[in-house]
Amino acid sequence: QGKERGGLVLDERAAILTGGDSGPAAVPGDVDKSLLVEAIRYSPDGLQMPPTGKLPQAELDTLVEWVKRGLPHPSAAETHAARKGVDLAAGKRHWAFQPLAEQPLPANITPGPGYNRIDFFLEAKRREHGLSASPPADARVLERRATFDLWGLPPGEKLKAESRKQEARDSAAFSSQLSALLASPHYGERWARYWLDLARYADVTESWRTGDGEPWRYRDWVVQALNDDMPYHEFVVRQLAADLLPGAQPTDNAALGFLGLSPTYWKELKLDHQVIKQVVADEWEERLDALGSTFLGLTIGCARCHDHKFDPVTTQDYYALAGVLASIRETERPMFPAEMVAAVNSARAQVKALEASLKPLVDKKPPVDTDQPEIVKLRAKIAELKQTPHYDLPIAFAVVDAAVHVLPNGKSATKIDFRPNESQDLAMQIRGNPARTGAVVPRRFLAVLAKDSQQTFRQGSGRLELARALVDDAGALSARVIVNRVWKHHFGRGIVETPSNFGLQGAAPTHRELLDDLAARFVAHGWSLKWLHREIMSSAAYQQASFRDPAKFAIDPENVWLWRFTPRRLDVESWRDAMLSVSGELDESVGGPPSELADANNRRRTIYGLVRRSEISELLRLYDFPDPVGHSAQRVPTTTPLQQLFVLNSPFFDQQSRKLLARVMSDAPQEAERYEVLYRRLYGRSVRDNERQLGMQFVNGVRSMGATEAEAWRQYIHVLLASNEFLFID
């Protein structure tokens, strides 16, 4: 840290190899050619270092051995971290960064009915806290729970009579049911929505992003990937670099929406040069934050202006990764062969120009005059161009490798210069200010997670190397993060209750050995998410009843130790889809363009509802749908007066109650039968005597006020749709 002399710096390996005024200070593996060794040996005719006196022989021997071994040295990142006070060695000891291994089962736990490995770990923790598991749920409850979990839909009315009456769990029947649920396209629709929350997906992006790209191609790719049980590590890699993998096809471009659909913050280039540079840097931060939070459960964005205050992530780490993002460009990419692209692009451009010419002609002519020769000619030409082969084939929002440079362009304008197939390393920005830059940082992975912290990215932008590092170097962490996310969606609570923060400030795992064991086995089973669902749902813990035991509740009111199954409220997608399902209105077609949820004729699943980045629909906004501007780690359910007003007054509720009424009147012409039909359809169970009596009182009371029979029953159905039993699982 003192003053340099002779241009020689010895605290970095590269500087030692470069040397000073006398040349390289050392040659790895060659003692005789290393000036450093000559100097410390105090050669009579050569250099003599240190000048204060010869080092002790033990230290001389150590230095000589170090040269023989090739100058092993901390990486530049580790040196920087040490200087800045980030203890990478200590950071590497953090529990979430440790290698994965199956854990020994807790001792002295006698297996209960239906136990699998999961239950041994859970039972050990229950015993520590003076708790015991609840009895199994009955078959009807378990079927409803599993179907909503994997499909986001109710199981329907076609339950076998013996299954409805069954009180005990039938493991063989439930296993068969799980297979059917996981094999359905509805599984991908349900679990894709969870991923889209993380990926800040939107169907309508910023208004200044124009073109022919179709964001929903990414959504459909996620649905299909999950239905195909694409191994999770491949699922991750493809979202960052599908186009760079061996044998990549044009259709793979849809996977790149994770980055290609990233929020953008600038729309006008006639802004101050420094302002635009700041905005572009902000975009890189957003992408790094989404990437780190989603895949690694780390808040990398915190290291933009200074070393992370809590986690072992340095500013060098931040700009090493930001360099990857500075070497890619968000763009549109066709999902069809390259040789067809030019013809299709030309045809589409001509169609746009002709339609622009046609519009003023049509606008100023009555409809009766649309057979005018000029109009007819233009329309014929448009129709001809639209017959170009593959004219309607898909275009995805994606990325390509291109170095992004912000350049001055006159006194008041700025030019964004994209240099195709180029890459760049970024200079550190002092305190996050693009106007004040420091040393250039080579692109590489996070030093604390990298197997080789000196390995830099050199394949194009580095996004393929980064993607592989996420599931290789950081594979143990990535596996823990996704296993915890799946666990949380099944139980309502994560083993780590901060699903996007596995750093030092994140919540400690309640069952660390269980998480490690499950994550290790998840990797061993080929990173299969379907295997993970089956393993979790086959546990006795998942199949418990949800009854509230006052004594156990007093010990563990939050159900941290899983002594029962926690009742959960349906999210907005499942709630709306369930209403469409029971009314017989649900359109079960999979994939395709989005539709407005406010449209009364929209009967498709809610995942296909139009999501705007700038303004989401009233239904989604009222019921805790995440803001698609940024990564959403988890939804926080709320209860507000506006929600209740929606239930009472919305056209959607009125429409579904009328549709369900028509079905009930058709299926049960006799009034006495309708209560049973309704309860079967809505709740999957028989109506109880007191519920039948209450229903009769309600219907008769509405009739007595002058309403027709149909209106009285419609209001009764509206009440049942708005009930807690319909809104909650269990």
Residue pairs with C-beta under 8 A, 6 or more apart in sequence:
1 11
5 20
6 20
6 21
6 22
7 19
7 20
7 21
8 15
8 19
8 20
8 21
8 22
8 25
9 15
9 16
9 20
10 16
10 25
10 36
11 79
12 73
12 76
12 79
13 71
13 73
14 76
16 24
16 25
16 26
16 36
16 71
16 73
17 24
17 25
17 26
17 28
17 71
18 24
19 25
19 35
22 35
22 47
23 35
24 35
25 34
25 35
25 36
26 34
26 35
26 36
26 37
26 67
26 71
27 33
27 34
27 67
28 67
28 70
28 71
29 67
29 68
29 69
29 70
30 67
31 37
31 64
31 67
31 68
34 67
35 47
36 49
36 63
36 67
37 63
37 64
37 67
38 46
38 47
39 46
39 47
39 48
39 49
40 49
40 54
40 55
40 60
40 63
41 60
42 48
42 54
48 54
54 60
55 63
66 72
74 82
74 453
75 447
75 453
75 454
76 316
76 442
76 454
77 88
77 314
77 316
77 317
77 320
77 444
77 447
77 453
78 88
78 447
78 453
80 314
80 316
81 87
81 88
81 307
81 312
81 314
81 316
81 447
82 88
84 307
84 314
84 315
85 307
86 307
86 308
86 312
86 313
86 314
87 312
88 312
88 447
88 448
90 312
91 97
91 311
91 312
91 448
92 312
92 448
94 312
94 503
94 504
95 509
95 512
96 297
96 477
96 480
96 502
96 503
96 506
97 448
97 449
97 476
97 477
98 476
98 516
99 476
100 475
100 476
100 479
100 480
100 516
100 519
100 520
100 523
101 516
101 520
102 517
102 520
102 521
102 524
103 121
103 513
103 514
103 516
103 517
103 520
105 117
105 120
105 121
106 120
106 121
106 123
106 124
106 513
109 120
109 123
109 124
109 127
111 119
111 120
112 119
112 123
112 133
112 540
113 136
113 169
113 540
114 136
114 169
114 171
114 538
114 539
114 540
114 543
115 123
115 539
115 540
116 535
116 538
116 539
116 540
117 517
117 518
117 521
118 514
118 518
118 535
118 536
118 539
118 541
119 133
119 539
119 540
119 541
121 511
121 513
121 514
121 517
122 133
122 511
122 514
122 539
122 541
122 561
122 562
123 133
125 510
125 511
125 561
126 132
126 133
126 561
126 562
126 563
129 555
129 556
129 561
130 555
131 552
131 555
131 556
131 561
131 563
132 552
132 563
133 540
133 541
133 544
133 562
133 563
133 564
134 544
134 545
134 546
134 547
134 549
134 563
134 564
134 565
135 544
135 545
136 142
136 168
136 169
136 540
136 543
136 544
136 545
137 145
137 169
137 543
137 544
137 545
137 546
137 565
137 730
138 166
138 167
138 168
138 545
139 163
139 164
139 166
139 167
139 169
139 170
139 173
139 174
140 159
140 163
140 164
140 684
140 685
141 545
141 546
141 730
142 169
142 174
142 543
143 155
143 159
143 163
143 177
143 684
144 154
144 155
144 684
144 729
144 730
145 565
145 729
145 730
146 174
146 177
146 178
146 181
146 537
147 153
147 154
147 155
147 181
148 154
148 570
148 574
148 578
148 729
149 190
149 489
149 490
149 537
149 729
150 178
150 181
150 182
150 184
150 186
150 187
150 190
150 191
150 533
151 181
151 184
151 186
151 187
151 189
151 190
152 186
152 189
152 190
152 193
152 571
152 573
152 574
152 577
152 605
153 186
153 190
153 574
153 577
153 578
153 581
153 586
154 578
154 581
154 582
154 684
155 684
156 581
157 680
157 681
157 684
159 684
163 173
164 684
164 685
164 686
169 543
171 538
174 538
174 543
175 534
175 538
178 533
178 534
178 537
178 538
181 187
182 530
182 533
182 534
185 223
185 227
185 590
186 588
187 226
187 227
187 530
188 222
188 223
188 224
188 225
188 226
188 227
188 590
189 223
189 590
189 605
189 607
190 574
191 226
191 489
191 529
192 219
192 222
192 223
192 226
192 607
193 573
193 607
194 485
194 489
195 222
195 226
196 219
196 222
196 607
197 626
197 632
197 635
198 290
198 293
198 294
198 500
198 631
198 632
198 633
199 218
199 222
199 239
199 257
199 258
199 261
199 290
199 294
199 631
200 261
200 262
200 263
200 290
200 628
200 629
200 630
200 631
200 632
201 215
201 218
201 219
201 257
201 261
201 611
201 628
202 215
202 261
202 611
202 612
202 613
202 628
203 215
203 216
203 219
203 594
203 610
203 611
203 612
204 215
204 610
204 611
204 612
204 613
204 614
205 215
205 261
205 263
205 264
205 397
205 613
206 263
206 264
206 267
206 613
206 614
207 267
207 614
208 264
208 267
208 268
209 264
211 332
211 395
212 332
212 348
212 395
213 260
213 332
213 395
213 396
213 397
214 394
214 395
214 396
214 397
214 593
215 257
215 261
215 397
216 592
216 593
216 594
216 608
217 254
217 257
217 335
217 394
217 395
217 396
217 397
218 254
218 255
218 256
218 257
218 258
218 260
218 261
218 396
218 397
219 257
219 607
220 254
220 591
220 592
221 254
221 255
221 257
223 590
223 591
223 607
224 591
225 235
225 238
225 255
226 529
229 528
229 529
229 530
230 238
231 526
231 527
231 528
232 471
232 479
232 482
232 522
232 527
232 528
232 529
233 471
233 475
233 478
233 527
234 527
236 295
236 467
236 470
236 471
236 478
237 245
237 464
237 467
237 468
237 470
237 471
238 245
238 252
238 255
239 255
239 256
239 257
239 258
239 259
239 467
240 256
240 258
240 259
240 463
240 464
240 466
240 467
240 470
241 463
241 464
241 466
241 467
242 248
242 252
242 253
242 255
242 256
243 252
243 253
243 256
243 333
243 398
243 400
244 459
244 460
244 463
244 464
245 252
245 464
250 333
250 334
250 335
250 336
250 337
250 338
251 335
253 333
253 334
253 335
253 396
253 398
254 335
254 394
254 396
254 398
256 333
256 396
256 397
256 398
256 399
257 396
257 397
257 398
258 290
258 294
259 287
259 328
259 330
259 398
259 399
259 463
260 330
260 331
260 333
260 396
260 397
260 398
260 399
261 330
261 397
262 283
262 286
262 287
262 290
262 330
263 283
263 286
263 613
263 629
263 630
264 283
264 330
265 279
265 282
265 283
265 286
266 276
266 279
266 280
266 283
269 276
269 409
269 413
269 414
269 415
269 416
270 412
270 413
270 414
271 279
271 414
272 412
272 414
273 406
273 407
273 408
273 414
274 434
274 435
276 406
276 414
276 416
277 406
277 434
277 435
278 433
278 434
280 404
280 406
280 416
280 434
281 304
281 429
281 432
281 434
284 322
284 325
284 326
285 301
285 304
285 322
286 301
286 630
287 325
288 300
288 301
288 304
288 318
288 321
288 322
288 325
289 299
289 300
289 301
289 630
289 631
290 630
290 631
291 300
291 321
292 298
292 299
292 300
292 301
293 299
293 300
293 500
293 501
293 631
293 633
294 500
294 631
295 470
295 474
295 478
295 481
296 449
296 470
296 474
296 477
296 478
296 481
296 502
297 477
297 480
297 481
297 484
297 496
297 498
297 499
297 500
297 501
297 502
297 503
297 506
298 311
298 313
298 446
298 477
298 501
298 502
298 503
299 308
299 311
299 500
299 501
299 503
300 308
300 313
300 317
300 318
300 321
300 446
301 318
302 308
302 309
302 310
302 311
302 313
303 313
303 314
303 315
303 317
303 318
304 315
304 318
304 429
304 432
305 315
305 431
305 432
306 315
306 431
307 313
307 314
307 315
308 314
308 503
310 503
310 504
310 505
311 503
311 504
311 505
312 447
312 448
313 446
313 448
314 447
315 428
316 428
316 441
316 447
317 446
317 447
317 448
319 426
319 427
319 428
319 429
319 441
320 441
320 442
320 443
320 444
320 445
320 446
321 443
321 445
321 446
321 466
322 426
323 423
323 424
323 425
323 426
323 441
323 442
323 443
323 457
323 462
324 443
324 457
324 461
324 462
324 463
324 466
326 403
326 404
326 424
326 426
327 401
327 402
327 403
327 404
327 422
327 423
327 424
327 443
327 460
327 461
327 462
327 463
328 399
328 400
328 401
328 402
328 404
328 461
328 463
329 399
329 400
329 401
329 402
329 404
329 418
330 397
330 398
330 399
331 397
331 398
331 399
331 400
332 395
332 396
332 397
332 398
333 395
333 396
333 398
333 400
334 340
334 341
334 344
334 393
334 394
334 395
334 396
335 393
335 394
335 395
335 396
336 344
336 390
336 393
336 394
340 389
340 390
340 393
343 388
343 389
344 388
344 389
344 390
344 391
344 393
347 385
347 386
347 388
347 391
348 391
350 385
351 382
351 385
351 386
354 378
354 381
354 382
354 385
355 382
357 378
358 375
358 378
358 379
358 382
361 372
361 374
361 375
361 378
362 370
362 375
365 372
365 375
369 375
385 391
386 392
399 463
400 420
401 420
401 421
401 422
401 423
401 460
401 461
401 463
402 418
402 419
402 420
402 421
402 422
403 418
403 419
403 422
403 423
403 424
404 416
404 417
404 418
404 424
405 416
405 417
405 418
405 419
405 424
406 414
406 415
406 416
406 417
406 434
407 414
407 415
407 416
407 417
408 414
408 415
409 415
421 460
423 443
423 460
423 461
423 462
425 440
425 441
425 442
425 443
426 440
426 441
427 437
427 438
427 439
427 440
427 441
428 437
428 438
428 439
428 440
428 441
429 436
429 437
429 438
430 436
430 437
430 438
442 456
442 457
443 456
443 457
443 461
443 462
444 450
444 453
444 455
444 456
444 457
445 455
445 457
445 465
445 466
445 469
445 473
445 474
446 474
447 453
449 469
449 473
449 474
449 477
450 469
450 473
451 472
451 473
457 465
457 466
458 465
459 465
470 478
471 478
471 527
475 523
476 519
477 502
479 519
479 520
479 522
479 523
479 527
480 496
480 502
480 515
480 516
480 519
481 499
481 500
481 502
482 522
482 529
483 515
483 518
483 519
483 522
483 532
484 494
484 495
484 496
484 499
484 515
485 494
485 499
486 529
486 532
486 533
486 536
487 494
487 495
487 515
487 518
487 536
488 494
488 495
488 497
488 499
488 634
490 533
490 536
490 537
490 542
491 541
491 542
491 562
491 565
491 566
492 566
492 568
493 558
493 559
493 560
493 566
494 507
495 509
495 510
495 511
495 512
495 514
495 515
496 502
496 506
496 507
496 508
496 509
496 510
496 515
497 507
497 510
498 506
498 507
498 633
499 633
499 634
500 631
500 633
500 634
501 507
501 633
509 515
510 560
510 561
518 532
518 535
518 536
521 535
522 528
522 531
522 532
525 531
525 532
536 542
537 543
541 562
541 565
542 565
543 565
544 562
544 564
544 565
545 564
545 565
546 564
546 565
546 566
546 567
546 730
547 564
548 564
549 563
549 564
552 563
552 564
556 563
559 566
565 730
567 728
567 729
567 730
568 728
568 729
568 730
569 637
569 727
569 728
569 729
570 578
570 727
570 728
570 729
571 623
571 624
571 635
572 606
572 619
572 620
572 622
572 623
572 624
572 625
573 605
573 606
573 607
575 623
575 727
576 597
576 606
576 619
576 652
577 586
577 605
577 606
578 726
579 652
579 653
579 656
579 721
580 586
580 587
580 603
580 605
580 656
582 660
582 681
582 682
582 721
583 656
583 657
583 659
583 660
583 663
584 659
584 660
584 663
585 603
585 656
585 659
586 603
586 604
586 605
587 603
587 604
587 605
588 605
589 604
591 608
592 608
594 608
594 609
594 610
594 611
595 602
595 604
595 608
595 609
595 610
596 602
596 609
596 610
596 617
597 606
597 609
597 610
597 617
597 619
597 620
598 617
598 618
598 619
600 651
600 652
600 655
602 609
609 617
609 620
610 617
611 617
611 620
611 628
612 628
613 628
613 629
616 625
616 627
616 628
618 646
619 646
619 650
619 652
622 640
622 642
622 643
622 646
623 643
624 635
624 636
624 637
624 638
625 635
626 632
626 635
646 653
647 653
647 722
648 722
653 718
653 721
653 722
654 718
656 721
657 714
657 715
657 717
657 718
657 721
658 714
660 678
660 681
660 717
660 721
661 710
661 713
661 714
661 717
663 681
664 674
664 677
664 678
664 681
664 713
664 717
665 674
665 710
665 713
667 677
668 674
668 676
668 677
674 713
675 687
675 691
675 692
675 695
675 696
676 686
676 687
678 687
678 717
678 720
679 685
679 686
679 687
679 691
680 686
682 720
682 721
682 725
682 726
683 725
683 726
687 695
695 716
698 715
698 716
698 719
699 712
699 713
699 716
700 712
702 711
702 712
702 715
702 716
703 709
703 712
707 715
720 726
